[in-house]
Amino acid sequence: MGRFDGILIISDVDGTLMSTDMIVSERNRRAVSEFIKEGGAFSLATGRNKNSIATVTRQIEVNAPCVLVNGAMVYDAGAGRVMWEHFADEKRLKALVGEIMALEPALGTEIFTGSGMCVIRKNAMTELHKARDPKDYYSSPLEAVPAPLYKAILTDTPEELLAAAERLKKSGIEEKYPEFRFVFSENIFLEILPADVSKGGALSKLLSLTEGRFKKVYAAGDNFNDLELLSAADFSAATENAVDEVKKAADAIVGKSSDGAIADVIEIIKKTAGSL
């Protein structure tokens, strides 16, 4: 029996496990490797899709199913197997995105589909997204985007996106499409998800699918799309670079993503392992 048998750490990726350089720190890699050797399980909860997380799993060991697409999928990266997924209503999501594109002509617009990331309307931020994290990008007119659809992303500079989000809220479009919710995953990404999709909900699904394998769950995150994940865990940590709302919701504040935040979470576990 290992010291950390039955313990799962589930970590957000961008802004938590790795910073903007897209590199997992050596401190995080070493700490997670030691944690797994002593029986622990390490997983990811991210807005990325199953192709995109390959850039992460090549850098750090992952030995438990992952939550992907901000809660729309539970994925076994080791086996390359989708364990569960939830799709958006294609007709309604396209209608919503079309209305937003008419209201906000400067916003970059992307849709996650079963075959990758589809850019509907590009701007500087969609190009940045493509450059920093290739995801099988392709382009298409909105009406021709192939099903199935998971979610949409609106993107612009932080200042412009925040202003656009306020205008959309005042427009009443959220009330017109109550089956969707809007959530920031980064200050340049405003995501449109099915209202019943979240990282926290998918974590609950993951725990059900793994049938009692984990007796305690530690979660870490930094942004608004991590709030449900932190709430669903037994113990939650926010990075030092997290938004204030996430810090307030967390049980502990750990270091910056660039300094090895997940290694800090493992240090917390080591201090309490005897009482688990």
N, C-alpha and C positions, 0 to 999 in steps of 0.2 A: 504494500500500500504506500502510495506517495503522500508526501506532506500536504499536497494541494488537491488530492482526489476530490471530485465533485464540485470544484470551484470553476466557474466560468467568468472570464473577463470578456466583455463585448465592447469594442471601441469604435467610435466614429473614426473616419479616416482623415479627411482634409480639415486641418485646424486642430486635430487632436493627436492622432498617431503620427501624422506627418505635417510639415508646414509647407509654405508656398514653393519650396525648392523641390517638392515631390520626392524627397528622400526620407526614409525611416532612419532615425538616428541609431548609431551604434549602441548607445545606451539602451534604447528600447529593444533592439534586436537581441542583445545579450540577456536582458532581464526576462524577456518572453521565452527565450530558449531554455533558460534555467527553470522558469516556472513550469513549462511543459514537461521537462525531464522529471520534475517532482510530482507529476500527476495532474497538473492544471490544464485547463482548456482555454484556448484563445480564439476569439472570433471578431468579425468586423460587422459594423452596422453603418451603412453608407448610402448615399444617393447614387453611387456608381452602379453600373450594370455588370453582368458576369464577365464581359470581355475586359472592362476597365480594371477590375480588381486584380487581374493578372499582373499589372504593374506593381501592385502592393504585395501580393503573395510571393512574388519572386524575391522580395526583400526581407520578408519576415515569415516565420512559421505560423500557419493557421491550422488548427486541428479540430475545429468544431464548425458546424454549419453557420453561414453568414446571412445577415439581413441585408438585402440589396434594394436598389431603386426606392430608397426612403420608405421601405416597409411593404413594397409590392411583391417581394420575392424572398423566399428562404432557399438558400443555395448551398449545396455541399461542394465546396471548391475542390477538395481532394478527389472526389469521384466525378466532378464535372456534371453534377446532377441537380436539376431543379426539383426541390422537395415540395414546394407550394408556391403559387403565384396568384395575383389578383390583377385583373385588367380593368382599365377605365372604360366607360361607355364611349365607343368610338364616335358616334354621331354627336353626342352632347359635348364631348371634349373638343372636337373640331369646331362646333358651333361657338363655344366659349372662346377658343383661341382666335377664331375669325373676328369676333366682335372686339376682342382686345387689340388685335392688330389694326383694326380700323380706328379705334380710340387713341392708340399710342403708336404712331407710325415710326418712331425711332427705336422702339424696343427690339432687340434681337430675340428670335423665337425658335425654340428647339422642342422636339418631341422625342421621347424615348419609346422605341418600338421593339418588337420582338427580334428585329434584325440589326438593331444598333441605334445610333443617335441621328435623327433627321433634322437638318437645319432648314427651317421654313423661311426665315428671313435673317440674313446675317448682318452683324455690325462688328465693331472692334472687339466686343466682349465674346461673341461667338467664335471669332478667330482666335482669341486668347485661349478660350476653352479647348478648342481643337489642338492648339500648339502644345499646351501643357499636359494634356491627357487624351491621347487618341482613343476613340471609342467606336471604331467602325462608322465614322461619319459619312453621311451622304446628304444630298439636297433633294427637295421635292416641293412642288406646290402643295398647299395645305390639303386640298381636296383629294390628292393622289397619295397621301401618306398611307403606307400599308399597315393594316391591322396585324397583330394586336397592338394596342397602345397602353402604356403604363402611366405616363405623366407628361407634363409639359414644363418647360423652363422659360421664363422671361429674364432677359439679361441686359444690363447697361452699366455705366459707371455707378458707384455707390450713391452719389448724390442724385443722379437722374433716376435711378431705379426706385429709390425711396420716394421721390416726388411722384413718380408714376404710380406707385403702389397706393399713395394717398388719394390720387385722382381716381383710381379704379374703385377704391373703397367708397368714395363719395358718389360715384356713378350709379351705384346700386347693383352692379353686375354680380357681386357675390350673392346677393339675395335672389337674383334671377336664376342662379345655378347652385342651389344649396347642396347638390350631390358632390361638390368639389370644395376643397379648401386651399387657401393660399398660405405658404410658409416660406420664410427666408432660410436657405441653407448656407449661404454666404452673403456678404453684403453686395455681391454682384449677381446673385441668383435668387429669383423669386419663383418658387416651384408651385405648380398646380397639381394637386393630388386628389384622388377620390377621397371623399370626406371620411371614410372608414379605414383609410390606410395611414399607418404611422410606424415608425421604428418600434415603438412600444408594443403595438398590437402584433407586429411580426415577431418580436421577441417572445411573446406569450405563445404564438403558434410554434416557434422553434422549440420551446420547452415542452410543449405537448407532443411534438413529433419525436423528440428524443427520449420521451417516456421516463422521466425521473433521473436521467443521467446526472443532472446538476442540482446540488443541494443549496448552493448560494451563488447569486449572480452579482458581479460588480460591473457597472457601466460607466463609460466616460464619454464626454462630449463637449461641444463648444458653442453650438448655435441653436436657433429656435427649433429646427427640425429634430433636435436631440432631446427636447423636453419630455416627450412621452417615453422615450427610452430610459431616461434617468428615473422617471416615476415608476416604471415597471420593474426596475432592478431592486435588489435587496440593499445595495449600497451604491451611491452615485458620486462621481467626481467630475468637476468642471476644471478645464484648463485655465491657467492664469490669463490667457488671451481670449477667454470666452466672453460672450455678451453678458451683461449684468443679470438678465432674467435667468440665464442658465446657472450662473454662480449662486443666485439666491435659492434656486431649486435643489442644488447639490448638497450632499452630506459633507463634502470636503473640496477644497481648492488645491489643485496640484500645480506643477510647473507649466511652463509654456510648452506648446507642441514641439518646438525646436529644441527644447532642453531635455526631452525624455519624459513626458507626462505619464506614459503608461508604466514606465519603470517606477515612478512615484506611487502609482496605484499598487503595484506589486509590493513595494515597501510597506504600505499600509496593511496589505494582506498578511505579510510576514509577521507584523506586530500583533495581529489578532488571530492568527491561524490556530493557536492553541484553544481558543474559545469557540471555534466554529462548530 
